[in-house]
Amino acid sequence: MTVSSTGSSTGSSIETSTGSSTVFSTVLRSEWTKFRTIRATGYVLAGAFVTALFYGFLFGTANGRAYLGASAEDQASFDPVVTAFRGLFLAQLLVSATGVLAVTSEYASGTMRTSATVVPRRGRLLAGKAALVALILLPCGPLIALGSFLISQATLTAQDVPSVTLTDPGVPGAIVGAGLYLTLIGLYGVAMGFLIRRTAGATALGSFLLLLPAMASLFPDWLARWVLTYWPTAAGMTLFTPSPVTDALPPSLGFTVLATTVLALLLAALTLFRSRDI
């Protein structure tokens, strides 16, 4: 993956307010300049939206066919909202990669040292990157979820399979919850970027951990149940799962598990960022 270093000169343009302290709003503006001038971040985030649309269509088609061939009992338990967000399981990998690239692109281009010199408080620099990623994903996350929802439901409708609309109960909340989930996944990517410092390594390890619930069938029953209930991504997905599986955490607790995990990773990243050389 080629990373543009156009934003390499932006760090030196940050103005300091007290000699050793940099105004946070100025740090945030600088991070925004870096983000939008590094082409890979925009492409990867756009890829997350395309992935959500593509897999929304595929899952809508596949689940519609499964519904038409199912028994009356299985048809009665069919939940079209579940189909709406299945594509996010893969789109989240690109959302996480967006957070990773917001950090590792500077390590790759060698400008992280400049940024850390201009913003000597490394906690403020890390917070600026995390805040910028969160501010971008807070609106983009719901849009990604909305795209997946609309195309999956249109696909179900085209097959004369039960579907839902935006005005149905629980749907707006599920879209907002999915957007919040993706925002936390982006922050997870930021943490992995600071912890690993290499795009390939952070993306590979981050993706493996995100997809671990999909491997639950390979584990002993007791471990599979634990992973499907308490693993941070599985817990966080209750934010947009309308009919959680048996023993699943309630959405508020699922959010707490995921948010606490992301916060812990960011704190670990901050500790390493402060203690080691760039």
QUITA-V845389 format. One line per field, one symbol per residue. ss: DSSP state (H for helix, E for strand, C for the rest). psi: psi as a letter, one per 20 degrees, with the letter a starting at -180 (. if undefined). burial: b if it has 9 or more other ideal C-beta (glycine too) atoms within 8 Angstrom, else e. A space follows every 50 residues. Layout:
# QUITA-V845389
ss = ???
psi = ???
burial = ???
This chain:
# QUITA-V845389
ss = CCCCCHHHHCHHHCCECCCCCECHHHHHHHHHHHHHHCHHHHHHHHHHHH HHHHHHHHHHHHHHHHHHCCCHHHHHCCCHHHHHCCCHHHHHHHHHHHHH HHHHHHHHHCCHHHHHHHCCCHHHHHHHHHHHHHHHHHHHHHHHHHHHHH HHHHHHHHCCCCCCCCCCCCHHHHHHHHHHHHHHHHHHHHHHHHHHCCHH HHHHHHHHHHCHHHHHHHCCHHHHHHHHHHCHHHHHHHHCCCCCCCCCCC HHHHHHHHHHHHHHHHHHHHHHHHHCCC
psi = pppqkhjhihhiippqhkgippphhhgghghggggiiohhggggghhggg gggghggghggghgghghjrrhghhhjpohhghhjhhhhhhhhhgghghg hhghhhhhijihggghghnhohhhgghggghggghghghhghhggggggg hghhgghhjkqprrrhiqpigghhgghhggghghhghghgghghghjpgg ghgggggghhjhhijhiirqghhghggigipghgghiihjohmqrpjqqq gghggggghhgggghhhggggghhirq.
burial = eebbbebbebbeebebeeeeebbbebbbebbbbbbebbbbbbebbebbbe bbbbbbbbbbbebbbebeeeeeebbeebebbbbbbbbbeebbbbbbbbbb bbbbbbbebbbbebbbebbebbebbbbbbbbbbbebbbebbbbbbbbbbb bbbbbbbebebebbeeeeeebeebbbbbbbbbbbbbbbbbbbbbbbbebe bbbebbbeebbbbeebeebeeebbbbbbbebbbbbbbbbbbeeeeeebbe bebbbebbbebbeebbebbbebbeeeee
